[in-house]
Every structure is written in C-alpha cells, then in structure tokens.
Amino acid sequence: MIIPQINAACLFDSEHADHAASLEQVRVAAEDIGFMTIVNTSMNRSTVERVMDVYRQFFMLSYAEKTSCSMTMTGSNRGWGEPGSEQVDPNANPDYKEVFDCGLELEIDDPLASHTYYAPNRWPKHPQEFQSVVQDYYQQATALSQALLSAVAKSIGQPGEYFTDKFDKPMALLRGNYYPPRPATAASKDFGIAPHTDYGCLTLLAIDGSSGLEIQSRKGDWIKVNANPGTFVINFGEMIQMWTHGQIKATPHRVIGGAHERISVPFFFNPRFDANVAPWGSEEVILAGDHLSRRYDETYVHRQKTGNQQ
C-alpha cells in the first residue's frame, strides 16, 4: 500500500498545472486508503518544532505540577491526561502514553457553550509560553484543516464549500501526545495507543520524526508511517465515513512503542455540535456532538463511569 504524498502548493492553487492530479491523489487517499501526507503547507517545520518543544517541556514537569491541570478534575477532556487515562480499545489495557488536550473556547452566553466537550481549557503555569504557543498552533491548524477539508470535498465530487458552514464552531481538539519508552513489563495488550479508528472527520498529525505510527492495510497488515516535522499525516475518522455513506474511509492505526520516547501532535478537526452528520441521502438526524460525546465517554477513563450520568 502506497500512501499518497500531496504537495499543498499544487492542491490549493486551482491554476496550478498539477492541481487536478493532486485532487485525484486526495480522492484515492480518502476513498481507498484513509491516509495521506501533505508537504509545503503554511505550517512549516519551525512551527511544528516550536509546539513540540513546549509540549515536551510540559511532559517533563513533575507529577505534582502536571496534576494541577489534570483533566480528571473536569467532566471533559481539557488538560493533562496521565498514563492510563485513555482506553481506545476495550479489549486492550489503557494506553500508557500521556496527553494534553485543548479545544475551542466559546463565549459563556453562546448556545453551544454548555455542552461538555466545549469546556474551558486548563493551562499549566509552566512552561511560561505554553498557552500562547499552543493557541497559535491551534489557530494555524484550524485554517489548514479547513482548506484540506474543502479539497477533500472537491475530490469526491462535492462543492468545495460543502462542509464549511458545519465547521464555524468546530469541536476541534488539539493534543500533545507523549509516548515514553515502552515499559519493560508491557505485554500483548499494552500499547502507546491501541488499534483504533479516529472518531471524527479529519486528523492533521505532526510527528517528531521518530517511528511508531502503524496503519492497517485492507489486507490486515500493519504498515509503518513516519514523517519529519513540517510534513503532516492526514487521516479520516468514523464520523466522516458515516457522513459520506462510506465513500471516505476511516482506517485503523496504532502505536506499540519502542525503546525511545516520542512526541506527536494530532489536531482532530470535527464539526460544530449541532451539525447533522447522518449518512447522505438518509432521513436520520445524527448530531456530531452526540457522536463525539459517546465515543469520548467510552474512551476517557475518568468519563467511563460518569459519561451517561451528566
């Protein structure tokens, strides 16, 4: 399986000689593979390395300092998640990675603000520039993801603006992942992150250049995927697969972990809570927020017992 590599300069310029060929590569990635990579975007290597550096500094803090912004003190997914805070596969042990999650903050009087997964962010005191760097990256990732989603829409025969109005208040989640060296005691049910498909629409993933990510081919083989900072790995989730009646594919992936630590930064680009993401042509109503909330409540250990009670 060959994962297409897209040149953003060709994809986002409708006058470029290779624009149509780039759209076809996106179509193949979306419909057949579920993954692609993209280069030459507006987010360069230094932007990615900067955000990875502040995440790394945070993850190196003491347990007590990280606990001050623990997401277990919230009913949502904002702040630090310690090792074992996520269980993406109910048949595996909780993932041994650490995470830091943040998302869109709405005005308190916004009609959507009361929903659990628009909760206020929790920021650490150190490193001092953490919040500003992460928020700047969040804004850049939002703009790039919106452009990518427009290209995806065109590649599968829809208007480029098809998804646009559903993403004006996106339930977009930015995460820093810290994968420590694989524990010596780890067994077959222990993963950095267990096999899973992403829950939402489009994921924009930055990797620090070290190996770890593996995707599952249609034949069931696991294929290693790597990228240096500045090259992004793009994949699609369960929601957009459902929304497009299976035209776009969500592909399982995992991180087993190895001898060295690893940082990755996924940006999960998802629509506003009240967007109807039911399959095209159906008369159903499936709210994006209901789908995401159910999947989050199944995954975050601190929500597994309380998710259906709040």
C-alpha positions in Angstrom: 0.0 0.0 0.0 1.4 3.4 -1.1 0.3 6.4 0.9 -0.1 9.4 -1.4 2.0 12.5 -0.7 0.3 15.7 -1.6 2.0 19.0 -2.5 -0.1 21.7 -0.9 1.2 24.3 -3.4 -0.5 22.2 -6.2 -3.6 21.2 -4.2 -4.6 24.7 -3.0 -3.9 26.5 -6.3 -6.6 25.8 -8.8 -4.5 27.3 -11.6 -1.5 25.0 -11.0 -0.8 22.6 -13.7 -0.8 19.7 -11.2 -4.0 20.8 -9.4 -6.3 18.1 -10.9 -3.7 15.4 -10.4 -3.4 16.5 -6.7 -7.2 16.3 -6.3 -7.1 12.8 -7.7 -4.4 11.8 -5.2 -6.6 13.1 -2.4 -9.6 11.1 -3.7 -7.5 7.9 -3.7 -6.4 8.7 -0.2 -9.9 9.4 1.0 -11.8 6.6 -0.7 -9.2 3.8 -0.8 -6.6 4.2 1.9 -7.8 6.5 4.6 -4.4 8.2 5.0 -2.2 10.6 3.1 0.7 13.0 3.8 1.0 16.6 2.8 4.0 18.9 2.3 4.7 22.6 1.6 1.8 23.8 3.7 1.5 27.2 5.5 2.7 25.4 8.7 6.5 25.0 8.4 9.0 22.9 10.3 9.8 25.6 12.8 6.1 26.0 13.7 5.8 22.3 14.5 9.1 22.0 16.3 8.2 25.0 18.5 4.9 23.4 19.7 6.5 20.1 20.2 9.2 21.7 22.3 6.7 23.3 24.7 4.8 20.0 24.9 8.0 18.2 25.7 8.9 20.7 28.4 5.4 20.3 30.0 5.6 16.5 29.9 9.0 16.6 31.7 7.5 18.5 34.7 6.9 16.8 38.0 3.8 14.7 38.5 2.6 17.3 41.0 2.9 20.2 38.5 1.1 18.3 35.8 -1.7 17.3 38.2 -2.6 20.9 38.7 -4.2 20.9 35.3 -5.4 17.3 35.3 -8.5 16.6 33.2 -9.7 14.3 35.9 -10.9 17.4 37.8 -13.2 18.2 34.9 -16.1 16.5 33.3 -14.5 16.9 29.9 -11.2 16.4 28.0 -9.3 19.6 28.8 -5.8 19.5 30.3 -3.4 16.7 31.2 -4.2 13.1 30.9 -1.8 10.8 32.8 -0.6 7.4 31.7 -3.6 5.1 31.6 -6.2 7.9 31.2 -7.4 6.7 27.8 -8.6 3.3 26.7 -9.3 3.4 22.9 -9.7 -0.4 22.7 -11.9 -2.0 25.4 -10.1 -5.3 24.7 -6.7 -3.8 25.5 -5.2 -2.2 28.6 -5.5 1.6 29.0 -2.9 3.3 26.8 0.4 4.1 28.5 1.0 7.4 26.8 0.4 10.9 28.4 -1.7 13.5 26.7 -2.5 17.2 26.9 -5.8 18.3 25.3 -7.3 21.7 24.5 -10.1 22.9 22.3 -12.2 25.8 21.2 -13.5 28.1 23.9 -16.9 29.8 23.3 -18.4 32.9 24.9 -20.3 32.0 28.1 -23.6 33.0 26.5 -23.1 31.0 23.3 -25.9 28.4 22.9 -23.3 25.7 22.5 -21.1 26.6 25.4 -23.0 24.4 27.9 -22.0 21.2 26.1 -19.4 19.1 27.9 -16.9 19.0 25.1 -16.8 22.8 24.6 -15.5 23.1 28.2 -13.0 25.8 29.2 -9.3 24.9 28.7 -7.0 24.2 31.6 -3.5 25.7 31.2 -0.3 24.9 33.1 1.8 27.6 34.7 5.0 26.2 33.1 6.5 26.5 30.6 5.5 30.2 30.6 4.9 30.4 26.8 2.9 27.1 26.7 -0.6 28.6 26.3 0.4 31.2 23.7 2.4 28.7 21.6 -0.3 26.1 21.7 -3.1 28.5 20.9 -1.2 29.9 18.0 -0.7 26.4 16.6 -4.4 25.7 17.2 -5.4 28.6 15.0 -3.0 27.7 12.2 -4.1 24.1 12.3 -7.7 25.1 12.1 -7.1 27.2 8.9 -5.1 24.4 7.3 -7.6 21.7 8.2 -10.5 23.8 6.7 -8.6 24.2 3.5 -7.8 20.4 3.4 -11.5 19.5 4.1 -12.5 21.8 1.2 -10.1 20.0 -1.1 -11.4 16.6 0.1 -15.0 17.7 -0.6 -14.0 18.6 -4.2 -12.0 15.4 -4.7 -15.1 13.3 -4.0 -17.4 15.3 -6.3 -18.9 17.8 -3.8 -18.7 21.6 -3.8 -15.6 22.9 -2.1 -17.7 24.7 0.5 -19.9 21.7 1.3 -18.5 21.3 4.8 -17.7 24.9 5.6 -20.7 26.1 7.5 -20.7 23.0 9.7 -17.2 23.9 11.0 -17.7 27.5 12.1 -17.6 26.5 15.8 -15.7 23.2 15.4 -15.4 20.6 18.2 -11.7 20.6 17.2 -9.3 19.1 19.7 -5.6 19.7 19.7 -3.5 17.2 21.6 0.1 16.7 22.6 1.0 13.0 22.9 4.0 11.8 24.9 5.0 8.2 24.3 7.7 7.2 26.8 9.9 4.2 26.1 7.8 1.0 26.0 7.7 -0.3 29.6 9.7 -3.4 30.3 6.6 -5.0 31.8 4.5 -4.3 28.7 2.7 -7.3 27.2 0.5 -8.0 24.2 -2.4 -5.9 25.5 -0.2 -2.8 26.2 0.1 -0.1 23.7 1.2 3.5 23.4 -2.2 3.8 21.7 -4.1 0.6 20.9 -5.6 -0.1 17.5 -8.5 2.2 16.7 -10.1 4.5 14.2 -10.3 8.2 14.9 -13.8 9.3 16.0 -14.4 12.5 13.9 -13.7 13.8 10.5 -10.1 14.8 9.6 -6.9 14.5 11.6 -3.9 16.6 11.0 -1.0 14.8 12.6 2.5 16.2 13.2 5.3 13.7 14.1 8.7 14.4 15.6 10.5 12.2 13.0 10.7 9.1 15.1 8.9 5.9 14.1 5.9 4.5 15.9 2.7 5.0 13.9 1.4 2.0 12.1 -1.7 1.8 9.9 -3.6 -1.3 8.9 -3.9 -2.2 5.2 -7.1 -3.6 3.7 -5.3 -7.0 3.9 -4.8 -6.6 7.6 -1.0 -6.0 7.5 0.5 -3.2 9.7 2.5 -0.6 7.8 4.9 1.9 9.4 4.2 5.6 8.6 6.7 8.3 9.5 7.1 12.0 8.8 9.6 14.7 9.7 8.2 17.9 11.4 6.6 20.0 8.7 5.2 17.0 6.8 1.8 16.2 8.1 0.0 12.9 8.1 -3.7 13.2 7.3 -6.3 10.6 8.1 -10.1 10.4 8.3 -12.4 9.3 11.1 -15.6 7.4 11.8 -17.8 10.4 11.6 -16.9 11.4 8.0 -17.1 7.8 6.9 -20.7 7.6 8.2 -21.5 11.1 6.9 -20.3 10.3 3.3 -22.1 6.9 3.4 -18.8 5.1 3.4 -17.2 7.0 0.5 -14.4 8.2 2.7 -12.7 5.6 4.7 -11.6 5.5 8.4 -8.5 3.3 8.7 -7.3 1.6 11.9 -3.9 2.6 13.3 -1.8 2.1 16.4 1.4 2.9 18.3 3.0 -0.1 20.0 6.0 1.9 21.2 9.7 1.2 21.3 13.0 2.0 23.1 12.8 5.7 22.6 10.4 8.4 23.7 8.2 10.1 21.0 6.1 13.2 20.7 3.2 13.6 18.3 0.7 16.4 17.8 -2.7 15.4 16.3 -5.4 18.0 15.6 -8.8 16.4 15.4 -11.0 18.6 13.1 -14.6 18.0 13.9 -17.8 20.0 13.1 -19.9 22.0 15.4 -22.0 20.1 18.0 -25.4 20.5 16.2 -24.2 19.6 12.7 -26.2 16.7 11.2 -23.7 14.1 10.2 -26.2 11.4 9.2 -25.4 9.5 6.0 -26.0 11.3 2.8 -29.5 10.6 1.5 -30.9 9.3 4.7 -33.7 11.0 6.7 -31.9 10.4 10.0 -30.6 13.1 12.3 -27.3 12.3 14.0 -25.7 15.3 15.8 -21.9 15.5 15.6 -21.8 16.3 19.3 -23.8 13.3 20.3 -21.5 11.0 18.2 -18.3 12.5 19.6 -19.6 12.7 23.2 -20.5 9.0 23.1 -17.1 8.0 21.8 -15.2 10.3 24.2 -17.2 8.9 27.1 -16.2 5.4 26.1 -12.5 6.3 25.8 -11.6 8.6 28.7 -11.2 6.5 31.8 -12.4 9.3 34.0 -15.6 9.6 31.9 -16.4 5.9 31.5 -18.5 5.7 34.7 -19.9 9.2 34.6 -20.4 9.9 30.9 -24.0 8.8 30.8 -24.9 10.5 34.1 -24.1 14.1 33.2 
